[in-house]
Amino acid sequence: MHETAVRDGQDALADGITYLFGQAKCPRCASVFTIADEYASSNRPVM
């Protein structure tokens, strides 16, 4: 997906893709987490 976005001149999308499939570090506790997993768990429908 990243290569296609770059090829098509969609630089903002290409940049966003790197964040979606990457990892981040919590500024409070310094734990490393996968962004896609956190996003999915934060946006699950309430059962």
Phi, psi and omega in degrees: 000319181299313180299320180295317179297318178295315180301322182272008177076019180265070186296320180296319178294316179301319179295317179296324179298323179295328178284320182299320184260011181258195178238161178221165178244132179293128180290339180278309188246355178069015176283145181263135181220160177272125185298315182299320179295317179295319179297315181297317181290330179283341185243021176288143176291147179286132181261000000 
